Amino acid sequence: MASPVEEEIEPAAQSSTAQNLGRRRFSRDNRCLGLDEIEGLMSSTDGRPFMVMHRLPEIKEEGIPFLMPGTPITCKVDNTEKYTTRSKVLVGTLYTVQLTHGPFHWTVKRKYKQFQELHRDLYKHKMMLHFMPLGKFAKERQQLRAMSEEMPSLHGTERSRRTSSKLKYLEEHLNGLLENSFCRNDHSMLEFLSVGALSFVTDLGPKGLEGPIFKRSGGHRIQGLNCFGHHQFCFRWSRRWLVVKDSFLIDNGSINFVLLFDPEFKVKVGRAHTDTKYGVCIENFTRSLIIKCSSYRQAHWWSHEINRLADTCDFLKPQRFEGFAPPREDTLTKWYVNGSGYFADLADALEQAKEEIFITDWWLSPEVYLKRPATDKYWRLDEILKRKAEQGVKVCILLYKEVELALGINSEHSKRTLMNIHPNIKVMRHPDHVSSVVFLWAHHEKMVAIDQTVTFMGGIDLAFGRWDDSQYQLTDLGLTEVDSRVGEEEPKGDTEKQTDSKQDKAAADDRKPSEQDLEDLTGNTKLWLGKDYSNFIRKDWVQLNKPFEDYIDRTQVPRMPWRDVAASIHGRAARDVARHFIQRWNFTKLFKNKYKDSFYPYLLPKSHTTADLLSFSVPGSSKARVQVLRSVDRWSGGTCENSILNAYIHTIENSEHYIYIENQFFISCADGKTIHNGIGDAIVNRILRAHREQKKYRVYVVVPLLPGFEGDITAGGGNAIQAVLHFAYRTLCRGEYSILSRLSEVKDQWTEYITICGLRTHSQLSHSLVTELIYVHSKTLIADDRCYIIGSANINDRSMLGSRDSELAVFVEDEETVPSTMGREDYQAGPVTLALRKECFSILVGAASDPSINVDDPISDDFFFLTWNSAAKMNAKIYDKVFKCLPHDDIHNMQELKEYTSKERLCDTDPEQAREELKAVRGLLVYFPLKFLCEEDLLPPLNTKEGMVPIGLWT
């Protein structure tokens, strides 16, 4: 209990933090360009670095020219065409000017009148410079000295009569002007050439189309952002510099909007579509942008060039699985089973960041350590981000804004902590529940993108409780602890070591949290510090603003191991993921008024033309075909897609030998009323087809033994746990829509096709034997040793339908094959998928510690029945005998649950015998108890808060 003094001090501390956040919120990164940065910008010849887009004000202040100094710009006037003037009587000539500047090539079309205007403007600016203050404009005066006293005339001279043609003369005249630094950097020349601040940024792709236009305000196709009847009276026109690149267009003044190309993208010309003369309407999912040009010809030129640039864009039409991105060949990728390797590689990759870091998570803990055991703060997430922000890297973080009464993940603490570190760290939360009318759905993605070149994604949040390895330790007491699976003989002197451990723990508890956790981690051997040591079914996280204080007694309560799967991808596929983040970031900035100031920048996607130029890669990566998938809706990202669901169903339907599913939830089998995703239906149909064809086919399902909600399972688990169990059992085995009910055609032979398991492990804690389920948080599907899906999407309607939670996933297909075995026959498997499946199976069946167990053939009878199912059955029996574990198949109602939990446990009555029994445990598999509480109605009572919420919350 806090002392009275602490109770008085805490509000003041919170107030001070809030004030700091307020100051940080409106602060700016005013770091001037360094001499090295200025020299790099002035000496670049192949294009400008991407960081230019984040430093436009500083570049303008330093007077960095738009054109690359020292790099010649040449023009060629190679064509003419006739056009009708406004009078529709006179016919003018339009000159096509081909321009080259370093590796960039582009075309502009100009009238002879515009050549004259350019000449006149340059002459006027030259004359005005003589009257300007000497000191301030000394640089410009020096440039003038290199310019001849007399500027060449465009007509009537002896030279013009000697030239072979007017085209040639205009070309020579323009090239002559461009040789002088004063002329080529003059504003009128840059506008004539259609050159802006972002024209020559290499990672933004080809030069594209640029120029001044008038833009009409409004046009947002997002609920709540338009005035009623805005097209009639509630708008204004403003002059802007519009830039069109190969997959987006922007206003380049201060990047006030970004319009991404998507399947809804189209360009319309004319008053019928724009309500204005010489208007052009540019539409995508989120906006209908109207611009006004100076002439009919210019309007059609803009329309033609925009369509030409967009023609090669991958994002203009739905791709496979109705996704936004196509499969990317030869993509470097790497999978991870458990968080230890994932966090370690992510930490190293973050250290490589030079420009941008994008992070989006359902939950983010700034104080989480990425490499363990931590002996200092170097590899703590907030410290890593601080280092990168101080180096000038822009860190943009999108967090799910939870309903605080329902979830305790405290995203406000995460945002406040991160934004107080450095102005280069920007954090936005979404959705605003009232304004967006979104209360039930969440942003469930987990993703980190580094320089839009390497991306980490999957099921692992950068949060407490997620780090684990294949040991799945239940205890973490520190240096003197003997934390081992008790299947082996204990070493002599173990009692003394356990006693020492308890004494060390007691001494550690007496120290202040600041002493123990913040100031000195020297010699630390704990893997999970403070709130990171968790068992969220026993007790959910609390007081996350005190991250280094334990919230459960680690000397008495085992932690709950966390099993998860993730991936890293490179190149074009990584750019697809980054583009999704950018779409969500810009959408959130547009939607929420508090994010509309310039502290939160609009983000730009890098071009795929430079995606294969990797500055670094994750060690151990292999090449495969990778497609980025997502679930997204208008509320979450401004567009609609459910490609993850389509990919799951396609993969199941087209699998030939087996599928392996490892998922946090398994709620499916559509009935058109409460459940709508058809993943369970696809499994049923595939099994029935195999049965009718008399072919061998296996379905492996691994799910958590209990849902991840706080509750006392000895008393039934609570309403939330029972609600999720209800829909899981409805999917698997109860009711007319369940998988087993619909497999009635195969009768008792269903066990030859499908196996459903959970995971459990055991250890010793403070002289007592303990067991705990391993929480399966993975969202993975593997098929035929040739392809797999890894992502954040659970198998339920929330994740799969697209209209609910937002999700990300990758579909990976091997492009090469290696010899393998399938059904006791030679088989060509994909090396990346095969390695992932073997890693999963080896740990689960115990082959990692017993080389005699063979996991090569996933569908043989020997493996399916004698290795997998036999281990699951035997392990479940042993755990029941030793610990009386819950859930259990023999418990059909609450009365039997009460009687079962009152029985004595072997681990308490005869620990030595219990240890002997546990030596026979093989791997981690246990049968999922399909008959647990089968006589009870597990739906929450209507008079409870769980019963009052819509059913969709649980499905």
RAQUI-V715543 format. One record per pair of residues at least 4 apart in sequence whose C-alpha atoms are under 7 Angstrom apart, sorted by the first residue. I is the first residue (numbers start at 1). J is the second residue. Records with the same first field share a line. If there is no record, write none. Layout:
I=J ; J
//
This chain:
2=6 ; 7
3=7
4=8
5=9
6=10
9=13
10=14
11=15
12=16
13=17
14=18
15=19
16=20
17=21
18=22
19=23
20=24 ; 420
21=25 ; 416 ; 419 ; 420
22=26
23=27
24=419 ; 420 ; 423
26=599
27=423
28=423 ; 599
29=423 ; 424
32=58
33=37 ; 38 ; 58
34=38
35=39
36=40
37=41
38=42
39=43
40=44
41=48
42=68 ; 69
43=69
44=48 ; 68
45=68 ; 71 ; 102
46=102 ; 103
47=200 ; 201 ; 202
48=200 ; 201 ; 202
49=201 ; 202
50=201 ; 203
51=55 ; 355
52=56
53=198
55=59
56=60
57=61
58=62
59=63 ; 64
60=64
65=185
66=196 ; 197
71=101 ; 102
72=101
73=100 ; 101 ; 178
74=99 ; 100 ; 101 ; 175
75=97 ; 98 ; 99 ; 100 ; 171 ; 175
76=97 ; 98 ; 99 ; 171
77=95 ; 96 ; 97 ; 98 ; 167 ; 168 ; 171
78=96 ; 97 ; 167
79=95 ; 96
80=93 ; 94 ; 95 ; 96
81=93 ; 94 ; 95
82=91 ; 92 ; 93 ; 94
83=91 ; 92 ; 93 ; 94
84=88 ; 89 ; 90 ; 91 ; 92
85=89 ; 90 ; 91 ; 92
93=111
94=109 ; 110 ; 111
95=109 ; 110 ; 111
96=107 ; 108 ; 109 ; 110
97=107 ; 108 ; 109
98=106 ; 107 ; 108
99=105 ; 106 ; 107
100=104 ; 105 ; 106
101=105
104=206 ; 207
105=207
106=207
108=193
110=114
111=115
112=116
113=117
114=118
115=119
116=120
117=121
118=122 ; 188 ; 189
119=123
120=124
121=125 ; 188
122=126 ; 183
123=127
124=128
125=129
128=132
132=137
133=137
134=138
137=141
138=142
139=143
140=144 ; 182
141=145
143=181 ; 182
144=182
146=180
147=180
153=157
155=160
156=160
157=161
158=162
159=163
160=169
163=168 ; 169
164=168
165=169
166=170
167=171
168=172
169=173
170=174
171=175
172=176
173=177
174=178
175=179
177=183 ; 184
178=183 ; 184
180=184
181=185
182=186
183=189
184=189 ; 190
185=189 ; 190
186=190
187=191
188=192
189=193
190=194 ; 195
191=195 ; 211
194=210 ; 211
195=199 ; 210
199=207
200=207
203=606 ; 607 ; 610
204=606 ; 607
205=245 ; 246 ; 607 ; 609
208=244 ; 245 ; 246
209=243 ; 244 ; 245 ; 305
210=241 ; 242 ; 243 ; 244
211=241 ; 242 ; 243
212=239 ; 240 ; 241 ; 242
213=239 ; 240 ; 241 ; 242 ; 291 ; 292 ; 293
214=237 ; 238 ; 239 ; 240 ; 291 ; 292 ; 293
215=237 ; 238 ; 239 ; 240 ; 290 ; 291 ; 292
216=235 ; 236 ; 237 ; 238 ; 290 ; 291
217=235 ; 236 ; 237
218=226 ; 235
219=226 ; 287 ; 288 ; 289
220=225 ; 226 ; 286 ; 287 ; 288
221=286 ; 287 ; 288
222=286
226=230
227=234
229=233 ; 234
230=234 ; 235
231=235
240=251 ; 253
241=251 ; 252 ; 253
242=250 ; 251 ; 252
243=249 ; 250 ; 251 ; 252
244=248 ; 249 ; 250 ; 306
245=249 ; 309
246=309 ; 310 ; 313
247=260 ; 261 ; 310 ; 313
248=258 ; 259 ; 260 ; 261
249=258 ; 259 ; 260
250=255 ; 257 ; 258 ; 259
251=255 ; 256 ; 257
255=602
257=602
261=265 ; 284 ; 315 ; 316
262=284 ; 315 ; 316 ; 317
263=315 ; 316 ; 317 ; 318
264=283 ; 284 ; 285
265=283 ; 284 ; 316
266=282 ; 283 ; 284
267=281 ; 282 ; 283 ; 303
268=273 ; 280 ; 281 ; 282
269=273 ; 279 ; 280 ; 281 ; 299
270=274 ; 277 ; 278 ; 279 ; 280
271=275 ; 276 ; 277 ; 279
273=281
274=279 ; 280 ; 281 ; 290
278=292 ; 293 ; 294 ; 295 ; 296 ; 299
279=290 ; 291 ; 292 ; 293 ; 299
280=290 ; 291 ; 292 ; 299
281=288 ; 289 ; 290 ; 291
282=288 ; 289 ; 290
283=287 ; 288 ; 289
284=288
285=638 ; 639
286=638
293=298 ; 299
294=298
295=299
296=300
297=301
298=302
299=303
300=304
301=305
302=306
303=307
304=308
305=309
306=310
307=311
314=325 ; 326
315=324 ; 325
318=322 ; 323 ; 324
319=323 ; 324 ; 325 ; 326
320=326
321=643 ; 646 ; 647
322=643
323=629 ; 641 ; 643
325=576 ; 627 ; 628
326=627
327=625 ; 626 ; 627
328=572 ; 573 ; 625 ; 626 ; 627
329=624 ; 625 ; 626
330=623 ; 624 ; 625
331=570 ; 571 ; 623 ; 624 ; 625 ; 626
332=569 ; 570 ; 621 ; 622 ; 623 ; 624
333=567 ; 568 ; 569 ; 570 ; 621 ; 622 ; 623 ; 624
334=567 ; 568 ; 569 ; 620 ; 621 ; 622
335=566 ; 567 ; 568
336=341 ; 342 ; 565 ; 566 ; 567
337=564 ; 565 ; 566
338=468 ; 469 ; 563 ; 564 ; 565
339=343 ; 460 ; 466 ; 467 ; 468 ; 469 ; 564
340=344 ; 467 ; 468 ; 469
341=345
342=346
343=347 ; 370 ; 371
344=348 ; 370 ; 371
345=349 ; 618
346=350
347=351 ; 370
348=352
349=353
350=450
353=357 ; 450 ; 451
354=393 ; 451
355=393 ; 394 ; 451
356=393 ; 394 ; 395 ; 450 ; 451
357=394 ; 395 ; 396 ; 449 ; 450 ; 451
358=395 ; 396 ; 397 ; 448 ; 449 ; 450
359=396 ; 397 ; 398 ; 447 ; 448 ; 449
360=397 ; 398 ; 399 ; 445 ; 446 ; 447 ; 448
361=398 ; 399 ; 400 ; 444 ; 445 ; 446 ; 447 ; 461
362=399 ; 400 ; 443 ; 444 ; 445 ; 446 ; 461
363=399 ; 409 ; 411 ; 461 ; 463
364=414 ; 461 ; 462 ; 463
365=414 ; 462 ; 463 ; 464
366=381 ; 382 ; 414 ; 418
367=380 ; 381 ; 382 ; 547
368=380 ; 381 ; 463 ; 464
369=379 ; 380 ; 381
370=379 ; 380 ; 381
371=379
372=527
373=524 ; 525 ; 526 ; 527
374=521 ; 524
375=521 ; 522 ; 523 ; 524
376=521 ; 522
377=383
378=383 ; 384
379=383 ; 384
380=384
381=385
382=386 ; 418
383=387
384=388
385=389
386=390 ; 421 ; 422
387=391
388=392 ; 393
389=393 ; 394 ; 395 ; 422 ; 424 ; 425
393=424
394=424 ; 425
395=424 ; 425 ; 426
396=425 ; 426 ; 427
397=426 ; 427 ; 428
398=427 ; 428 ; 429
399=411 ; 428 ; 429 ; 430
400=429 ; 430 ; 442 ; 443
401=411 ; 429 ; 430 ; 431
402=407
403=407 ; 439
404=408
408=541 ; 542
410=414 ; 544
411=415
412=416
413=417 ; 545
414=418
415=419 ; 427
416=420
417=421
418=425
419=423 ; 425 ; 426 ; 427
426=600
430=588
431=436
432=436
433=437 ; 438 ; 439
434=438
440=953
441=804 ; 805
442=805 ; 806
443=805 ; 806
444=792 ; 805 ; 806 ; 807
445=792 ; 806 ; 807 ; 808
446=457 ; 458 ; 459 ; 460 ; 461 ; 792
447=456 ; 457 ; 458
448=455 ; 456 ; 457
449=454 ; 455 ; 456 ; 578
450=454 ; 455
452=574 ; 575 ; 578 ; 606
453=570 ; 571 ; 574 ; 575 ; 611 ; 614
454=569 ; 570 ; 571 ; 574
455=568 ; 569 ; 570 ; 574
456=567 ; 568 ; 569
457=566 ; 567 ; 568 ; 791
458=565 ; 566 ; 567 ; 790 ; 791 ; 792 ; 809
459=564 ; 565 ; 566 ; 777 ; 778 ; 779 ; 791 ; 792
460=466 ; 564 ; 566
461=466
464=531 ; 532
465=532 ; 533 ; 534 ; 562
466=562
468=472 ; 561 ; 562
470=843
472=561
473=561
474=558 ; 559 ; 560 ; 561 ; 763
475=483 ; 558 ; 559 ; 765
476=526 ; 527 ; 528
477=481 ; 501 ; 505 ; 526
478=525 ; 526
479=525
480=497 ; 500 ; 501
481=497 ; 498 ; 501
483=764
484=763
485=762 ; 763
486=763 ; 764 ; 915
487=915 ; 918 ; 919
488=919
490=494
493=497
494=498
495=499
496=500
497=501
498=502 ; 766
499=503
500=504
501=505
502=506
503=507
504=508
505=509
506=510
507=511
508=516
511=515 ; 516
512=516
513=517 ; 548 ; 549
514=518 ; 519
515=519 ; 520
516=520
517=521 ; 548
528=532 ; 533
529=533 ; 548
530=547 ; 548 ; 549 ; 550
531=547 ; 548 ; 549 ; 550 ; 551
533=559
534=559 ; 560
535=539 ; 559 ; 560
536=540 ; 541 ; 708 ; 709 ; 710
537=708 ; 709 ; 710 ; 711
538=710 ; 711 ; 712
539=710
540=710
552=557
553=557
554=558
555=765 ; 766
556=765
560=772 ; 773 ; 774 ; 775
561=774 ; 775
562=774 ; 775 ; 776 ; 777
563=774 ; 775 ; 776 ; 777 ; 778
564=776 ; 777 ; 778
565=778 ; 779 ; 790
566=790 ; 791
567=790
569=573 ; 574
570=574
571=575 ; 611 ; 612 ; 614
572=576 ; 608 ; 611 ; 612
573=577 ; 626 ; 627 ; 628
574=578
575=579 ; 606
576=580 ; 628
577=581 ; 628
578=582
579=583 ; 605
580=584
581=585
582=586 ; 603 ; 604 ; 605
583=587 ; 637
584=588 ; 637
585=589
586=590 ; 602 ; 603
587=591 ; 637 ; 638
588=592
589=595 ; 596
590=596
592=596
595=600
596=600
607=611
624=812 ; 813 ; 814 ; 815
625=812 ; 813 ; 814 ; 815
626=810 ; 811 ; 812 ; 813
627=810 ; 811 ; 812
628=809 ; 810 ; 811
629=643 ; 644 ; 808 ; 809 ; 810
630=641 ; 642 ; 643 ; 644 ; 807 ; 808 ; 809
631=641 ; 642 ; 643 ; 644 ; 799 ; 800 ; 801 ; 802 ; 806 ; 807 ; 808
632=636 ; 637 ; 639 ; 640 ; 641 ; 642 ; 802 ; 803 ; 806 ; 807
633=637 ; 638 ; 639 ; 640 ; 641 ; 802 ; 803
634=638 ; 639 ; 640
636=806
640=802
641=802
642=646 ; 800 ; 801 ; 802
643=647
644=648 ; 800 ; 809
645=649 ; 800 ; 801
646=650
647=651
648=652 ; 679
649=653 ; 679 ; 682
650=654
651=655
652=659 ; 682 ; 683
653=682 ; 686
655=783 ; 784
656=784
657=696 ; 697 ; 698 ; 784
658=697 ; 698 ; 699 ; 783 ; 784 ; 859
659=698 ; 699 ; 700 ; 781 ; 782 ; 783 ; 784
660=699 ; 700 ; 701 ; 781 ; 782 ; 783
661=700 ; 701 ; 702 ; 780 ; 781 ; 782
662=701 ; 702 ; 703 ; 778 ; 779 ; 780 ; 781
663=702 ; 703 ; 776 ; 777 ; 778 ; 779 ; 780 ; 794 ; 795
664=703 ; 704 ; 776 ; 777 ; 778 ; 779 ; 794
665=703 ; 794 ; 795 ; 796
666=728 ; 795 ; 796
667=727 ; 728 ; 731 ; 795 ; 796 ; 955
668=675 ; 677 ; 678 ; 679 ; 680 ; 731 ; 795 ; 796
669=675 ; 677 ; 678 ; 679 ; 680 ; 681 ; 731 ; 737 ; 738
670=675 ; 676 ; 677 ; 678
671=675 ; 676 ; 737
672=676
675=797 ; 955
676=797
677=796 ; 797 ; 800 ; 801
678=682
679=683
680=684 ; 739
681=685
682=686
683=687
684=688 ; 739 ; 742 ; 743
685=689
686=690
687=691 ; 697 ; 753
688=692
689=693
690=694 ; 695 ; 696 ; 697
691=695
697=753 ; 859
698=753 ; 754 ; 859
699=753 ; 754 ; 755
700=754 ; 755 ; 756
701=755 ; 756 ; 757
702=756 ; 757 ; 758
703=757 ; 758 ; 776
704=758 ; 759 ; 775 ; 776
705=758 ; 773 ; 928
707=721 ; 724
709=720 ; 721
711=717 ; 718
712=716 ; 717 ; 718
713=717
714=901
717=721 ; 722
718=722
719=723 ; 940 ; 946
720=724 ; 946
721=725
722=726 ; 938 ; 939
723=727 ; 938 ; 939 ; 940 ; 954
724=728 ; 954
725=729
726=730 ; 938 ; 939
727=731
728=732
729=733 ; 734
730=734 ; 735 ; 738
731=737 ; 738 ; 739
732=738 ; 739 ; 740
733=738 ; 739 ; 740 ; 741 ; 930
734=738
735=741
736=741 ; 742
737=741 ; 742
738=742
739=743
740=744
743=747 ; 750
746=750
750=754
751=755
756=927 ; 928
757=925 ; 926 ; 927 ; 928
758=925 ; 926 ; 927 ; 928
759=773 ; 774 ; 924 ; 925 ; 926
760=772 ; 773 ; 774 ; 924 ; 925 ; 926
761=771 ; 772 ; 773 ; 774 ; 924
762=770 ; 771 ; 772
763=769 ; 770 ; 771
764=768 ; 769 ; 770
765=769 ; 770
769=907
779=790 ; 791 ; 792 ; 793 ; 794
780=789 ; 790 ; 791
781=788 ; 789 ; 790
782=787 ; 788 ; 789
783=787 ; 788
785=829 ; 830 ; 833 ; 834 ; 837
786=813 ; 814 ; 829 ; 830 ; 833 ; 834
787=812 ; 813 ; 814 ; 833
788=811 ; 812 ; 813 ; 833
789=809 ; 810 ; 811 ; 812
790=809 ; 810 ; 811
791=808 ; 809 ; 810
792=807 ; 808 ; 809
793=799 ; 800 ; 807 ; 808
794=799
795=799 ; 800
796=800 ; 955
797=801 ; 955
798=804 ; 805 ; 955
799=804 ; 805 ; 806 ; 807
802=806
814=830 ; 831 ; 832 ; 833
816=830
817=828 ; 829 ; 830 ; 831
818=828 ; 829 ; 830 ; 831
819=827 ; 828 ; 829
820=826 ; 827 ; 828 ; 829
821=825 ; 826 ; 827 ; 856 ; 857
822=826 ; 827 ; 857 ; 858 ; 859
823=857 ; 859 ; 860
824=857 ; 860
829=834
830=834
831=835
832=836
833=837
834=838
835=839
836=840
837=841
838=842 ; 855
839=843
840=844
841=845 ; 855
842=846 ; 847 ; 848 ; 855
843=847 ; 848 ; 923
844=923 ; 924 ; 925
845=868 ; 871 ; 922 ; 923 ; 924 ; 925
846=850 ; 922 ; 923
847=851 ; 853 ; 854
857=863
858=863 ; 864
859=863 ; 864
860=864
861=865
862=866 ; 867
863=867 ; 868
864=868 ; 869
865=869 ; 870
866=870
867=871
868=872
869=873
870=874
871=875 ; 922 ; 925
872=876 ; 925 ; 926 ; 927
873=877 ; 926 ; 927
874=878
875=879 ; 921 ; 922 ; 925 ; 926
876=880 ; 926 ; 927
877=881
878=882 ; 917 ; 918
879=883 ; 884 ; 885
880=884 ; 885
881=906
882=905 ; 906 ; 907 ; 914
883=905 ; 906 ; 907
884=905
887=929 ; 932
888=929 ; 932
889=929 ; 930 ; 931 ; 932
890=932
891=896 ; 897 ; 932 ; 933
892=896 ; 931 ; 932 ; 933 ; 934 ; 935
893=897 ; 933 ; 934 ; 935 ; 936
894=898
895=899
896=900
897=901
898=902
899=903
905=909
906=910 ; 911 ; 914
907=911 ; 914
910=914
911=915
912=916
913=917
914=918
915=919
940=944 ; 946 ; 947
941=947
942=947 ; 948
943=947 ; 948
944=948
945=949
949=953
951=955
//
